[in-house]
Amino acid sequence: MADEYRTVAREGVHEIEISKSRFICALAPVATEEEAQAFVARIRKEHPTARHHCWAYVLGADGSVQKASDDGEPGGTAGVPMLQMLVRREMRYVVAVVTRYFGGIKLGAGGLIRAYGGVVGEALDTLDTVTRRRYRLAAVTVDHQRAGKLENELRATGRAVREVTYGAGVRIEIGLPEAEVDTFRAWLADATAGTAEFELGGEAYGDV
């Protein structure tokens, strides 16, 4: 499993015009194929008169799911160059939809490949991207008396505090790089005089 991956920070749109054809690239972060297909369907509805809605998406921190569609353009001239651009930029959990309004001038296979791949590349340049790093989820439970100080120290040292729950004790959920688990365990015992409970959970990804 990859230790980190890059994706787009938010949805965005970028448009170029080539030989009177408009190429409108919509990008969005997605977690599943269902979300990706729902985004494609939404863009189709937003541009009902456009001739083509070509798309590509990459899912999985290691890019294990890669799919693309030419949506009526000549085979291999749209979806594939879009997908190749996403992969070349090492983007993950992202979907790209390029809507084309035909301008009456044929671009040829080479022109289409450059246009579809190029508008995705330009869209990635204009949109913010974020890097997400793999974390080990963990939970610390302490008494109410120590909780406030401990939470402040966790945040001050750059720990990813995910959630704080108040009950009989205070449960603080955090994210830790795998390599720091043992070091953190020792720090926690020292910081709380051995009174804190430490529970290690699964894995997740978070912003760097």
DOLUM-829821 format. One record per residue: residue number from 1; x, y, z of N, C-alpha, C in turn. Coordinates in pm, 1 decimal, decimal comma. Atoms other than C-alpha are relative to their C-alpha. Layout:
REM DOLUM-829821
seq / n_px / n_py / n_pz / ca_px / ca_py / ca_pz / c_px / c_py / c_pz
NUM / X / Y / Z / X / Y / Z / X / Y / Z .
...
REM end
This chain:
REM DOLUM-829821
seq / n_px / n_py / n_pz / ca_px / ca_py / ca_pz / c_px / c_py / c_pz
1 / 83,6 / -118,7 / 0,0 / 0,0 / 0,0 / 0,0 / 87,8 / 124,7 / 0,0 .
2 / -79,0 / -122,6 / 10,6 / 128,5 / 346,6 / -93,4 / -4,5 / 78,5 / 130,6 .
3 / -6,4 / -79,8 / -122,3 / 243,1 / 567,8 / 193,9 / -68,1 / 135,0 / -15,5 .
4 / 69,0 / -126,2 / 21,4 / 96,0 / 876,6 / 31,0 / -48,7 / 6,5 / -144,0 .
5 / 47,6 / -21,3 / 136,4 / -92,3 / 996,6 / -273,9 / -42,6 / 145,8 / -15,9 .
6 / 44,7 / -135,5 / 30,0 / -192,0 / 1321,2 / -446,3 / -138,5 / -4,0 / -61,8 .
7 / 130,5 / -12,7 / 62,0 / -541,6 / 1430,9 / -539,9 / -34,1 / 148,2 / -10,0 .
8 / 42,4 / -140,0 / 6,8 / -730,1 / 1749,9 / -621,9 / -68,4 / 36,9 / 131,2 .
9 / 54,2 / -44,1 / -128,1 / -833,7 / 1955,4 / -320,8 / -150,5 / 22,3 / -5,9 .
10 / 142,1 / -32,9 / 13,3 / -1176,3 / 2040,3 / -459,5 / -40,5 / -15,1 / -145,9 .
11 / 47,4 / -0,9 / 137,6 / -1392,5 / 2038,4 / -770,6 / 46,0 / 127,2 / -70,2 .
12 / -37,1 / -118,6 / 75,9 / -1294,4 / 2275,1 / -1048,4 / -18,6 / -23,8 / -148,3 .
13 / 22,7 / 7,2 / 144,6 / -1336,3 / 2354,5 / -1417,9 / 102,9 / 86,2 / -71,0 .
14 / -93,1 / -76,0 / 83,3 / -1091,1 / 2466,4 / -1685,3 / -39,1 / -20,6 / -145,8 .
15 / 46,0 / 7,6 / 139,5 / -1174,1 / 2544,3 / -2048,4 / 106,9 / 51,9 / -95,2 .
16 / -84,8 / -49,3 / 108,5 / -969,6 / 2577,7 / -2368,2 / -80,3 / -6,7 / -130,1 .
17 / 63,1 / 4,7 / 132,1 / -1068,5 / 2642,0 / -2730,4 / 106,0 / -32,5 / -103,0 .
18 / -93,2 / 41,3 / 105,1 / -897,2 / 2468,1 / -3021,4 / -79,4 / -14,2 / -129,1 .
19 / 68,2 / 3,9 / 130,1 / -1006,8 / 2527,1 / -3381,7 / -151,4 / 7,3 / 15,3 .
20 / 141,5 / -29,4 / -24,1 / -1344,0 / 2656,8 / -3259,8 / -73,2 / -106,0 / 82,6 .
21 / 60,3 / 97,8 / -91,7 / -1410,4 / 2345,2 / -3048,9 / 32,4 / 40,2 / 143,1 .
22 / -20,9 / -28,9 / -142,5 / -1458,0 / 2408,3 / -2677,1 / 23,6 / -131,2 / 74,7 .
23 / -30,5 / 115,5 / -84,0 / -1298,4 / 2156,5 / -2439,7 / -6,4 / 46,4 / 145,8 .
24 / 23,0 / -42,2 / -138,0 / -1426,8 / 2196,3 / -2082,6 / 31,7 / -116,8 / 92,2 .
25 / -41,3 / 107,6 / -90,9 / -1248,2 / 1985,6 / -1819,4 / -51,3 / 27,2 / 140,8 .
26 / 46,0 / -6,1 / -139,1 / -1422,7 / 1924,8 / -1487,2 / 73,5 / -107,9 / 78,7 .
27 / -73,9 / 92,7 / -86,3 / -1214,9 / 1762,8 / -1211,6 / -66,7 / -5,6 / 136,7 .
28 / 54,8 / 11,5 / -135,2 / -1328,2 / 1630,6 / -875,0 / 69,8 / -112,1 / 76,0 .
29 / -48,8 / 110,9 / -82,3 / -1193,4 / 1423,9 / -584,9 / -114,5 / -97,0 / 24,6 .
30 / 102,3 / 103,0 / -22,8 / -1384,5 / 1094,5 / -550,7 / 61,7 / -116,5 / 76,6 .
31 / -48,6 / 112,5 / -79,9 / -1357,8 / 797,1 / -316,3 / -32,1 / -135,2 / -62,2 .
32 / 45,8 / 127,9 / 55,3 / -1541,5 / 529,1 / -517,1 / -36,3 / 14,7 / -147,1 .
33 / 43,8 / -3,2 / 139,1 / -1639,9 / 431,8 / -871,0 / -140,5 / 58,2 / -10,4 .
34 / 136,0 / -54,2 / 0,7 / -2000,0 / 516,8 / -782,1 / 3,2 / 152,7 / 1,2 .
35 / -12,6 / -145,2 / -5,1 / -1896,3 / 872,2 / -693,1 / 52,2 / 54,8 / -132,8 .
36 / -55,5 / -44,2 / 127,9 / -1694,9 / 899,9 / -1013,9 / -107,0 / 1,2 / -107,7 .
37 / 104,3 / 9,0 / 102,2 / -1984,4 / 783,6 / -1232,2 / -111,4 / 101,5 / 25,4 .
38 / 101,2 / -100,3 / -33,1 / -2225,5 / 1012,3 / -1047,4 / 45,9 / 138,7 / -45,6 .
39 / -54,2 / -128,6 / 45,2 / -1996,1 / 1307,2 / -1125,3 / -10,3 / 10,8 / -151,9 .
40 / 12,1 / 0,8 / 146,0 / -1984,6 / 1208,0 / -1493,6 / -144,6 / 29,4 / -40,9 .
41 / 141,8 / -19,2 / 31,9 / -2366,6 / 1190,5 / -1499,0 / -42,7 / 144,7 / 26,0 .
42 / 35,4 / -138,2 / -33,0 / -2392,0 / 1531,8 / -1333,5 / 49,7 / 97,2 / -106,7 .
43 / -55,9 / -87,6 / 104,1 / -2164,3 / 1693,9 / -1591,4 / -79,6 / -13,5 / -129,1 .
44 / 84,2 / 19,8 / 119,1 / -2370,6 / 1538,8 / -1872,5 / -126,4 / 85,4 / 8,5 .
45 / 122,4 / -77,9 / -18,5 / -2681,3 / 1703,6 / -1727,3 / 25,5 / 150,2 / -11,7 .
46 / -32,9 / -142,3 / 5,2 / -2504,6 / 2039,4 / -1700,0 / 27,6 / 47,2 / -142,5 .
47 / -31,5 / -35,4 / 139,8 / -2409,3 / 2028,3 / -2071,3 / -77,0 / -94,0 / -94,5 .
48 / 80,5 / 96,4 / 76,2 / -2700,4 / 1848,5 / -2243,3 / 18,7 / 8,1 / -151,3 .
49 / -11,4 / -14,8 / 145,6 / -2623,6 / 1985,6 / -2591,4 / 140,2 / -30,1 / -53,1 .
50 / -137,0 / 30,8 / 44,9 / -2253,5 / 1893,9 / -2600,8 / 4,5 / -135,2 / -68,7 .
51 / -7,5 / 123,9 / 78,3 / -2150,2 / 1622,5 / -2843,0 / 69,2 / -113,0 / 76,2 .
52 / -77,6 / 104,4 / -68,3 / -1902,2 / 1437,3 / -2619,1 / 23,1 / 35,5 / 147,0 .
53 / -38,3 / -12,9 / -141,2 / -1845,1 / 1384,4 / -2247,3 / 97,2 / -114,7 / 30,2 .
54 / -101,7 / 104,1 / -19,9 / -1521,1 / 1186,6 / -2227,7 / 48,7 / 6,4 / 144,3 .
55 / -37,7 / -0,6 / -141,4 / -1399,0 / 1077,4 / -1887,8 / 110,3 / -101,0 / 29,9 .
56 / -103,0 / 91,9 / -50,5 / -1122,9 / 907,6 / -1691,8 / 7,4 / 16,0 / 150,2 .
57 / -21,6 / -11,8 / -144,6 / -1066,3 / 825,9 / -1328,3 / 102,0 / -101,4 / 48,0 .
58 / -99,4 / 85,8 / -65,0 / -798,8 / 676,8 / -1104,8 / -38,1 / -10,6 / 146,9 .
59 / 34,7 / 23,4 / -139,9 / -885,0 / 521,5 / -768,5 / 105,2 / -89,3 / 64,7 .
60 / -97,9 / 78,9 / -74,0 / -677,2 / 358,3 / -498,0 / 128,1 / 79,1 / 19,9 .
61 / -122,6 / -74,4 / -27,9 / -370,9 / 504,4 / -330,0 / 114,5 / -45,4 / -90,0 .
62 / -102,0 / 51,6 / 91,6 / -161,8 / 282,0 / -559,2 / -48,1 / 1,4 / -145,0 .
63 / 50,8 / -10,2 / 136,5 / -374,6 / 361,6 / -867,1 / -51,6 / -130,4 / -55,8 .
64 / 39,8 / 134,7 / 42,2 / -520,6 / 10,5 / -879,5 / -121,8 / -1,9 / -91,2 .
65 / 118,1 / -6,7 / 86,8 / -844,3 / 119,6 / -1053,4 / 18,9 / 116,6 / -97,0 .
66 / -16,8 / -101,4 / 103,6 / -804,5 / 306,1 / -1384,5 / -97,8 / -28,4 / -113,1 .
67 / 99,6 / 19,3 / 105,6 / -1092,9 / 350,7 / -1629,6 / -16,0 / 127,9 / -80,5 .
68 / 14,6 / -116,1 / 87,7 / -1165,5 / 578,4 / -1923,0 / -101,2 / -30,7 / -109,3 .
69 / 96,6 / 13,2 / 109,8 / -1420,5 / 640,6 / -2199,2 / 22,0 / 109,7 / -102,5 .
70 / -11,3 / -97,4 / 108,5 / -1393,5 / 809,1 / -2541,0 / -134,5 / 63,6 / -33,7 .
71 / 135,4 / -53,1 / 19,7 / -1771,6 / 868,6 / -2547,6 / -25,1 / 47,0 / -143,9 .
72 / 31,6 / -31,4 / 139,2 / -1800,2 / 860,2 / -2927,1 / 112,9 / 59,4 / -80,8 .
73 / -117,6 / -45,0 / 73,8 / -1464,2 / 1012,1 / -3015,8 / 73,6 / -123,5 / -54,4 .
74 / -74,6 / 115,4 / 51,9 / -1233,1 / 788,8 / -3226,3 / 77,4 / -71,6 / 111,5 .
75 / -59,6 / 81,1 / -105,7 / -1095,1 / 504,3 / -3012,6 / 141,2 / 42,2 / 37,3 .
76 / -132,7 / -31,4 / -51,3 / -798,8 / 600,0 / -2794,6 / 41,3 / 145,1 / -11,3 .
77 / -39,5 / -140,4 / 20,9 / -810,3 / 973,4 / -2874,0 / -43,7 / 92,1 / 112,8 .
78 / 54,5 / -88,2 / -103,0 / -986,3 / 1104,0 / -2562,6 / 21,5 / -55,1 / 141,0 .
79 / -8,3 / 54,5 / -135,3 / -1029,1 / 887,7 / -2253,2 / 139,9 / -44,6 / 38,0 .
80 / -134,3 / 51,4 / -30,9 / -686,8 / 724,6 / -2276,9 / 100,2 / 112,8 / 25,8 .
81 / -93,8 / -108,7 / -32,2 / -483,5 / 1049,1 / -2306,2 / -37,6 / 74,9 / 127,9 .
82 / 41,3 / -60,2 / -127,0 / -691,4 / 1192,3 / -2020,4 / 51,3 / -82,8 / 116,9 .
83 / -45,7 / 90,0 / -105,3 / -614,1 / 886,7 / -1808,4 / 151,5 / 4,4 / 13,6 .
84 / -146,6 / -3,7 / -3,5 / -247,1 / 897,6 / -1905,5 / 50,3 / 126,8 / 69,8 .
85 / -40,9 / -123,9 / -65,2 / -226,4 / 1260,4 / -1790,3 / -17,4 / -10,4 / 151,0 .
86 / 21,8 / 17,1 / -144,1 / -377,6 / 1173,8 / -1450,4 / 107,7 / -89,3 / 61,0 .
87 / -100,3 / 94,5 / -50,8 / -138,3 / 881,9 / -1408,5 / 139,1 / 63,8 / -1,2 .
88 / -131,4 / -65,2 / 10,9 / 163,3 / 1083,8 / -1528,1 / 19,7 / 101,0 / 113,1 .
89 / -7,9 / -97,5 / -109,1 / 82,7 / 1350,0 / -1267,0 / -14,2 / -66,7 / 137,0 .
90 / 10,4 / 79,1 / -123,7 / 49,2 / 1071,3 / -1005,3 / -122,4 / 38,3 / 82,8 .
91 / 124,0 / -35,7 / -67,5 / -307,5 / 1172,3 / -923,9 / -78,1 / -126,5 / 35,3 .
92 / 78,9 / 113,6 / -47,5 / -529,2 / 935,1 / -725,0 / -134,3 / 50,7 / 52,7 .
93 / 134,0 / -35,8 / -48,7 / -893,3 / 930,4 / -616,9 / -50,9 / 126,8 / -68,1 .
94 / 38,9 / -117,7 / 76,2 / -977,4 / 1174,7 / -893,9 / -73,3 / -42,9 / -127,3 .
95 / 70,8 / 22,4 / 126,1 / -1218,4 / 1190,6 / -1189,7 / 10,6 / 125,5 / -84,7 .
96 / -3,8 / -109,8 / 95,5 / -1185,6 / 1407,0 / -1500,0 / -105,7 / -25,3 / -107,0 .
97 / 98,1 / 7,1 / 107,9 / -1468,1 / 1476,5 / -1745,6 / 29,1 / 115,8 / -94,3 .
98 / -21,2 / -105,7 / 98,6 / -1396,4 / 1667,7 / -2066,3 / -120,3 / 3,6 / -93,5 .
99 / 115,8 / -23,9 / 85,3 / -1703,6 / 1806,7 / -2239,4 / 46,8 / 75,2 / -123,9 .
100 / -42,1 / -66,4 / 123,8 / -1653,0 / 1896,4 / -2606,0 / -121,6 / 52,4 / -75,5 .
101 / 94,9 / -59,9 / 92,4 / -1863,1 / 2137,2 / -2803,8 / 70,8 / 12,8 / -134,4 .
102 / -67,8 / 7,0 / 129,9 / -1768,3 / 2064,4 / -3166,9 / -13,3 / 131,9 / -74,7 .
103 / -0,5 / -129,5 / 67,7 / -1667,9 / 2374,6 / -3360,7 / -6,1 / -7,2 / -151,0 .
104 / 13,7 / 13,0 / 144,7 / -1701,9 / 2232,3 / -3712,2 / 128,7 / -32,1 / -73,2 .
105 / -128,5 / 30,0 / 63,1 / -1332,1 / 2174,9 / -3778,2 / 57,6 / -126,9 / 63,9 .
106 / -54,6 / 125,0 / -53,4 / -1196,0 / 1822,2 / -3744,6 / 146,4 / 17,0 / 37,9 .
107 / -136,1 / -17,3 / -51,5 / -877,0 / 1797,2 / -3541,3 / 92,6 / -116,1 / -36,5 .
108 / -81,0 / 117,3 / 26,4 / -759,0 / 1452,6 / -3646,1 / 37,6 / -69,4 / 129,4 .
109 / -29,8 / 79,0 / -120,3 / -645,9 / 1179,4 / -3407,7 / 105,7 / 67,5 / 87,3 .
110 / -107,6 / -63,3 / -77,1 / -326,1 / 1356,7 / -3304,0 / -47,8 / 126,3 / 69,7 .
111 / 52,2 / -122,4 / -58,8 / -506,8 / 1684,0 / -3245,0 / -92,5 / -28,1 / 117,1 .
112 / 90,6 / 36,0 / -109,6 / -772,4 / 1516,6 / -3031,3 / 78,8 / -47,3 / 122,2 .
113 / -81,4 / 50,9 / -110,9 / -511,7 / 1334,9 / -2820,3 / 65,7 / 115,8 / 75,1 .
114 / -64,7 / -115,9 / -63,4 / -326,2 / 1661,6 / -2757,5 / -102,0 / 85,4 / 74,8 .
115 / 102,9 / -85,3 / -61,5 / -649,7 / 1847,9 / -2680,4 / -53,1 / -60,7 / 128,9 .
116 / 59,3 / 62,8 / -118,3 / -799,0 / 1597,5 / -2437,0 / 102,5 / -16,7 / 112,4 .
117 / -103,0 / 12,1 / -102,7 / -474,0 / 1523,4 / -2255,5 / 44,1 / 136,7 / 50,3 .
118 / -48,3 / -132,7 / -36,3 / -373,4 / 1889,8 / -2262,3 / -92,4 / 75,2 / 92,9 .
119 / 92,5 / -74,3 / -85,2 / -690,2 / 2030,7 / -2107,7 / -2,4 / -57,5 / 141,4 .
120 / -9,5 / 59,6 / -134,0 / -663,6 / 1782,6 / -1820,4 / 126,4 / 49,3 / 71,5 .
121 / -124,9 / -49,2 / -58,4 / -300,8 / 1883,9 / -1763,0 / -11,8 / 144,5 / 44,8 .
122 / 17,7 / -140,8 / -36,3 / -392,8 / 2253,6 / -1765,4 / -93,0 / 14,2 / 120,4 .
123 / 93,0 / -5,3 / -113,5 / -683,3 / 2190,7 / -1527,4 / 72,1 / -35,4 / 129,9 .
124 / -76,9 / 37,9 / -119,1 / -447,1 / 2017,3 / -1284,0 / 94,0 / 112,3 / 41,9 .
125 / -89,2 / -111,7 / -31,8 / -212,0 / 2315,5 / -1308,4 / -73,9 / 113,5 / 69,7 .
126 / 74,3 / -113,2 / -55,3 / -486,7 / 2562,0 / -1218,9 / -69,1 / -32,5 / 131,9 .
127 / 67,3 / 39,2 / -124,0 / -647,2 / 2361,0 / -938,4 / 100,7 / -34,5 / 108,8 .
128 / -85,4 / 40,4 / -112,0 / -500,5 / 2308,7 / -593,6 / 1,0 / -151,9 / 12,5 .
129 / -9,8 / 143,1 / -29,7 / -371,0 / 1958,8 / -525,4 / 47,5 / -17,1 / 144,0 .
130 / -41,6 / 28,7 / -136,6 / -316,8 / 1800,0 / -185,7 / 66,1 / -137,0 / 4,4 .
131 / -63,3 / 129,8 / -23,0 / -95,7 / 1517,7 / -63,8 / -58,1 / -59,2 / 126,9 .
132 / 53,2 / 68,8 / -116,7 / -253,2 / 1266,1 / 170,1 / 94,0 / -114,2 / 37,3 .
133 / -97,3 / 98,7 / -48,0 / -28,7 / 1046,4 / 384,4 / -69,7 / -105,4 / 84,9 .
134 / 59,7 / 110,9 / -74,9 / -106,8 / 709,2 / 533,8 / 29,5 / 12,9 / 149,1 .
135 / -10,4 / -6,4 / -145,1 / -172,2 / 712,8 / 906,7 / -47,9 / -129,6 / 62,2 .
136 / 55,8 / 106,0 / -84,0 / -224,8 / 451,0 / 1171,9 / -96,7 / 67,9 / 96,3 .
137 / 97,7 / -55,5 / -93,3 / -541,5 / 529,3 / 1364,9 / 28,3 / -50,8 / 140,3 .
138 / -21,7 / 38,8 / -139,1 / -509,6 / 525,6 / 1742,6 / -93,2 / 81,8 / 87,9 .
139 / 84,5 / -71,9 / -95,9 / -713,2 / 628,3 / 2044,8 / 69,4 / 2,5 / 135,2 .
140 / -55,5 / -19,5 / -133,3 / -591,1 / 767,1 / 2375,0 / -114,8 / 33,8 / 94,4 .
141 / 103,8 / -30,4 / -98,3 / -819,2 / 760,6 / 2679,3 / 66,5 / 43,2 / 130,2 .
142 / -57,7 / -54,5 / -124,0 / -733,3 / 978,2 / 2980,5 / -112,0 / 55,5 / 87,7 .
143 / 99,7 / -60,0 / -87,8 / -910,5 / 1123,6 / 3281,5 / -21,1 / 146,5 / -38,6 .
144 / 36,4 / -137,2 / 37,3 / -1080,0 / 1461,8 / 3252,0 / 104,4 / 101,4 / 45,3 .
145 / -96,4 / -94,3 / -55,4 / -815,1 / 1630,0 / 3461,5 / 119,1 / 20,1 / -93,1 .
146 / -118,0 / -8,7 / 86,4 / -535,5 / 1552,6 / 3214,6 / -35,9 / 29,0 / -146,2 .
147 / 39,2 / -0,4 / 141,2 / -737,1 / 1567,7 / 2892,4 / 33,5 / 129,9 / -72,7 .
148 / -22,3 / -128,1 / 66,8 / -716,9 / 1939,7 / 2813,8 / 145,4 / 24,3 / -32,1 .
149 / -142,4 / -21,4 / 19,9 / -343,1 / 1962,9 / 2860,6 / 55,2 / -95,6 / -105,5 .
150 / -49,5 / 98,9 / 94,8 / -283,5 / 1641,9 / 2666,9 / -42,2 / 35,2 / -142,1 .
151 / 46,9 / -36,9 / 134,3 / -497,7 / 1754,2 / 2373,7 / 80,5 / 117,1 / -54,7 .
152 / -80,2 / -114,9 / 43,7 / -310,5 / 2085,4 / 2359,1 / 140,5 / -42,1 / -41,1 .
153 / -134,8 / 46,6 / 32,6 / 23,6 / 1905,5 / 2362,9 / 1,1 / -79,9 / -130,4 .
154 / 9,6 / 77,0 / 124,1 / -89,5 / 1669,7 / 2087,5 / -6,0 / 93,8 / -120,3 .
155 / 12,8 / -94,3 / 111,6 / -191,8 / 1958,9 / 1863,7 / 128,3 / 81,5 / -17,9 .
156 / -122,3 / -80,6 / 5,4 / 120,8 / 2159,5 / 1951,6 / 116,1 / -75,9 / -64,8 .
157 / -106,9 / 80,5 / 58,8 / 342,5 / 1870,2 / 1842,4 / -37,4 / -52,2 / -138,8 .
158 / 36,1 / 33,6 / 138,1 / 158,7 / 1837,6 / 1509,8 / -70,6 / -131,7 / -16,5 .
159 / 75,0 / 125,5 / 11,6 / -37,8 / 1523,9 / 1589,5 / -135,4 / 26,3 / -64,6 .
160 / 128,8 / -15,7 / 68,1 / -346,3 / 1473,0 / 1375,2 / -113,1 / -44,2 / 92,3 .
161 / 112,6 / 29,8 / -88,7 / -626,3 / 1493,5 / 1632,3 / -126,6 / -6,1 / -85,1 .
162 / 114,4 / 20,7 / 88,2 / -932,1 / 1350,3 / 1457,0 / -133,4 / 22,3 / 71,1 .
163 / 126,6 / -14,1 / -71,8 / -1202,2 / 1344,0 / 1725,0 / 24,8 / -10,1 / 150,5 .
164 / -8,4 / 5,4 / -145,6 / -1247,0 / 1401,4 / 2098,6 / -139,9 / -32,3 / 54,1 .
165 / 129,0 / 44,3 / -54,1 / -1525,0 / 1218,5 / 2287,4 / 6,4 / 0,3 / 152,4 .
166 / 4,0 / -9,8 / -145,8 / -1622,8 / 1291,1 / 2647,3 / -98,8 / -101,4 / 56,7 .
167 / 83,9 / 96,8 / -68,9 / -1757,6 / 1010,5 / 2866,4 / 51,2 / -13,1 / 142,0 .
168 / -59,6 / 21,2 / -132,2 / -1637,1 / 853,3 / 3189,3 / 144,1 / 49,7 / 0,7 .
169 / -131,6 / -59,1 / 23,7 / -1295,4 / 941,3 / 3052,2 / -8,5 / 80,3 / -128,4 .
170 / -2,9 / -75,1 / 125,8 / -1189,2 / 1150,1 / 2752,1 / 78,3 / -82,1 / -102,7 .
171 / -61,5 / 80,9 / 106,5 / -1114,9 / 957,1 / 2431,7 / 42,3 / 93,7 / -113,0 .
172 / -55,2 / -85,8 / 105,3 / -889,6 / 1135,8 / 2184,6 / 49,7 / -90,3 / -113,0 .
173 / -40,5 / 80,3 / 115,5 / -862,9 / 978,4 / 1840,1 / 101,6 / 78,6 / -81,9 .
174 / -109,4 / -66,5 / 71,0 / -544,0 / 1057,0 / 1650,5 / 47,2 / -84,5 / -117,9 .
175 / -65,1 / 71,8 / 108,1 / -351,1 / 963,1 / 1339,1 / 150,6 / 7,4 / 18,4 .
176 / -145,0 / 5,9 / -20,8 / 12,3 / 851,3 / 1363,0 / 68,2 / -65,4 / -119,6 .
177 / -80,5 / 74,3 / 96,8 / 271,0 / 767,9 / 1098,5 / 44,0 / -133,1 / 63,6 .
178 / -31,7 / 133,4 / -51,0 / 344,8 / 395,6 / 1136,1 / 133,7 / -1,6 / 73,9 .
179 / -135,0 / 3,2 / -57,1 / 711,2 / 462,3 / 1213,1 / 7,2 / 66,4 / 137,7 .
180 / -5,8 / -73,8 / -125,8 / 621,0 / 681,2 / 1512,0 / -82,2 / -62,7 / 112,4 .
181 / 90,2 / 59,9 / -99,2 / 387,4 / 444,5 / 1697,3 / 72,1 / -29,7 / 131,4 .
182 / -71,6 / 37,3 / -123,1 / 644,5 / 310,1 / 1944,7 / 50,8 / 123,6 / 74,5 .
183 / -47,8 / -123,5 / -61,9 / 794,7 / 655,0 / 2006,1 / -114,0 / 72,9 / 69,5 .
184 / 115,6 / -68,5 / -57,6 / 449,7 / 799,3 / 2067,4 / -48,1 / -70,5 / 126,6 .
185 / 44,4 / 76,8 / -115,8 / 358,5 / 521,3 / 2306,4 / 84,6 / 34,5 / 123,3 .
186 / -90,6 / -34,4 / -110,4 / 664,3 / 601,6 / 2518,6 / -23,4 / 144,0 / 46,1 .
187 / 25,7 / -140,2 / -34,7 / 595,1 / 976,7 / 2502,2 / -129,1 / 12,5 / 81,0 .
188 / 129,8 / -6,3 / -67,1 / 234,0 / 922,5 / 2610,0 / 10,9 / -48,7 / 144,3 .
189 / -16,2 / 53,7 / -136,0 / 332,2 / 711,6 / 2909,2 / 69,6 / 102,2 / 89,2 .
190 / -72,9 / -101,1 / -76,2 / 572,5 / 983,6 / 3019,5 / -88,0 / 122,7 / 28,1 .
191 / 80,6 / -121,8 / -11,2 / 327,5 / 1270,3 / 2954,8 / -117,4 / -16,4 / 97,1 .
192 / 117,9 / 21,9 / -85,5 / 45,2 / 1108,8 / 3155,7 / 33,5 / -83,7 / 123,3 .
193 / -45,0 / 80,9 / -114,7 / 251,4 / 929,2 / 3421,3 / -58,6 / -140,9 / -5,5 .
194 / 46,0 / 137,6 / 18,8 / 136,0 / 600,4 / 3274,9 / -148,7 / -21,6 / 20,3 .
195 / 142,9 / 16,3 / -29,0 / -234,2 / 670,2 / 3332,1 / -86,8 / -11,6 / -125,5 .
196 / 80,1 / 1,8 / 123,1 / -346,6 / 689,0 / 2968,6 / -8,9 / -140,3 / -58,2 .
197 / 17,1 / 124,0 / 76,1 / -488,4 / 394,3 / 2779,2 / 27,8 / 30,7 / -146,6 .
198 / -36,9 / -19,7 / 140,3 / -353,7 / 354,2 / 2425,2 / -52,0 / -118,2 / -81,2 .
199 / 61,2 / 105,3 / 81,8 / -544,4 / 161,8 / 2159,1 / 33,2 / 25,2 / -146,4 .
200 / -40,8 / -12,9 / 140,0 / -409,8 / 101,5 / 1808,7 / -111,2 / -53,5 / -89,6 .
201 / 106,4 / 41,4 / 91,2 / -659,0 / 82,1 / 1521,8 / 52,2 / -27,4 / -140,1 .
202 / -33,8 / 27,7 / 139,0 / -659,1 / 49,3 / 1144,7 / 76,3 / 114,1 / -64,5 .
203 / -74,5 / -99,6 / 74,4 / -521,0 / 273,1 / 870,8 / -94,4 / 94,9 / -72,1 .
204 / 75,0 / -99,1 / 75,4 / -644,0 / 588,3 / 699,1 / 98,7 / 95,7 / -62,5 .
205 / -84,5 / -101,5 / 61,5 / -511,8 / 872,9 / 488,1 / -45,2 / 137,4 / 43,4 .
206 / 32,8 / -135,3 / -41,4 / -494,0 / 1236,8 / 591,2 / 89,6 / 99,7 / -69,7 .
207 / -79,3 / -104,4 / 63,0 / -362,1 / 1569,8 / 461,8 / 136,1 / 12,3 / 66,9 .
208 / -134,7 / -22,3 / -51,6 / 9,6 / 1629,3 / 498,3 / 11,2 / 144,2 / 46,6 .
REM end
